[in-house]
Amino acid sequence: VWSGLGVVIITAIAWLLHGQKLDAWGFVGMGLIIAAFLLARSPSWKSLRRPTPW
């Protein structure tokens, strides 16, 4: 997960500071990497349920 996020950060820096060109597929790929990172960091459904008292 961290390697994917590192790729996104480095690509964003290159795009902003050095004028690196990105096409639509590049943005889609970075969006998928960010979505995967957010899903991996989100709590699971089981951890959100309250334990039953019995």
VEXDREN-2710 file (C-alpha; in Angstrom, 1 decimal):
% VEXDREN-2710
k/r/px/py/pz
1/VAL/0.0/0.0/0.0
2/TRP/2.7/2.4/0.9
3/SER/4.6/1.8/-2.3
4/GLY/1.5/2.7/-4.3
5/LEU/1.0/5.8/-2.3
6/GLY/4.7/6.7/-2.9
7/VAL/4.2/6.4/-6.6
8/VAL/1.2/8.7/-6.5
9/ILE/3.2/11.3/-4.4
10/ILE/6.2/11.2/-6.6
11/THR/4.1/11.4/-9.8
12/ALA/2.1/14.4/-8.3
13/ILE/5.4/16.2/-7.5
14/ALA/6.7/15.6/-11.0
15/TRP/3.5/16.8/-12.5
16/LEU/3.3/20.0/-10.4
17/LEU/7.0/21.0/-10.2
18/HIS/8.5/19.6/-13.4
19/GLY/5.6/19.8/-15.9
20/GLN/5.4/16.0/-16.3
21/LYS/2.5/15.2/-18.7
22/LEU/-0.2/12.8/-17.5
23/ASP/-3.0/11.5/-19.6
24/ALA/-6.5/10.4/-18.4
25/TRP/-5.3/6.8/-17.8
26/GLY/-2.6/8.2/-15.5
27/PHE/-5.1/10.0/-13.4
28/VAL/-7.4/6.9/-13.4
29/GLY/-4.5/4.8/-12.2
30/MET/-3.6/7.2/-9.4
31/GLY/-7.3/7.4/-8.4
32/LEU/-7.4/3.6/-8.1
33/ILE/-4.2/3.6/-6.0
34/ILE/-5.7/6.2/-3.6
35/ALA/-9.0/4.3/-3.4
36/ALA/-7.2/1.1/-2.6
37/PHE/-5.2/2.9/0.1
38/LEU/-8.4/4.3/1.6
39/LEU/-10.1/0.9/1.6
40/ALA/-7.1/-0.8/3.2
41/ARG/-7.1/1.8/6.0
42/SER/-10.8/1.7/6.6
43/PRO/-12.1/-0.4/9.6
44/SER/-13.7/-3.7/8.8
45/TRP/-17.4/-4.2/9.2
46/LYS/-16.9/-6.7/12.1
47/SER/-15.0/-4.1/14.1
48/LEU/-17.8/-1.6/13.8
49/ARG/-20.5/-3.9/15.3
50/ARG/-21.2/-3.8/19.0
51/PRO/-20.8/-7.1/20.9
52/THR/-24.0/-8.6/22.0
53/PRO/-24.5/-8.7/25.8
54/TRP/-25.3/-12.5/25.9
END
